[in-house]
């Protein structure tokens, strides 16, 4: 766990670079890290996750401008996420390392999207436009990601598991993005203005491609509860009426991923109840 925490800190440092550069259309590879205040390149010993922030007392060594507390917080958050995912999927559920890696990549994409959305009220297309097709491809390469039911047994010349998983991923994209898209349309009809950006639609499409349609439905209903926790104080204290929704979708996704066994069991129970009621109604 300690190794994965350190790995998470290192990845979190790179996510900070992505959060700053992606919305500004800059390369995340070159040049190396630099101070946003004076553009001085940051030496490696001043770029150690968390530790350098503490030793420098939150200020640039050259220009003494303040470094945002966001940087070490994102590093610590990524470290925590890696450890928790490792504990849930490898130690507890004994899943393959590839499943752990896929969820880790998804969470990294959500962290980038969250903090860009909080700062600029946008969700970068660079994340979702890559994430959605990548989710479909990963479902083909790692069909265990969805544990899809064998609904296409007649196709004997192809690997049914992979095709089933691809279909499950596609349904997840359509369900995740479709529900948010429907909400945006209904909200615009009701309030005569845009209440949800199309970036949220693409974000949930990406999430749905990884987690499937069942968990997408759960995330759709869980996210508003997190939204209310922040929306009410912001509306009261700051009088703001424009609140980014991406962070709440991301937080709901993380919670539902870590507790997915309970949520999927919950969804299956209600699906069985609905099936019984529907069958009884027609009989």
Secondary structure as GFF3:
##gff-version 3
##sequence-region A 1 283
A	DSSP	alpha_helix	2	21	.	.	.	ID=ss1
A	DSSP	three_ten_helix	22	24	.	.	.	ID=ss2
A	DSSP	three_ten_helix	44	46	.	.	.	ID=ss3
A	DSSP	alpha_helix	51	55	.	.	.	ID=ss4
A	DSSP	alpha_helix	70	85	.	.	.	ID=ss5
A	DSSP	pi_helix	86	92	.	.	.	ID=ss6
A	DSSP	alpha_helix	97	120	.	.	.	ID=ss7
A	DSSP	alpha_helix	125	141	.	.	.	ID=ss8
A	DSSP	three_ten_helix	143	145	.	.	.	ID=ss9
A	DSSP	alpha_helix	160	191	.	.	.	ID=ss10
A	DSSP	alpha_helix	198	233	.	.	.	ID=ss11
A	DSSP	pi_helix	234	238	.	.	.	ID=ss12
A	DSSP	alpha_helix	246	258	.	.	.	ID=ss13
A	DSSP	alpha_helix	260	282	.	.	.	ID=ss14
###
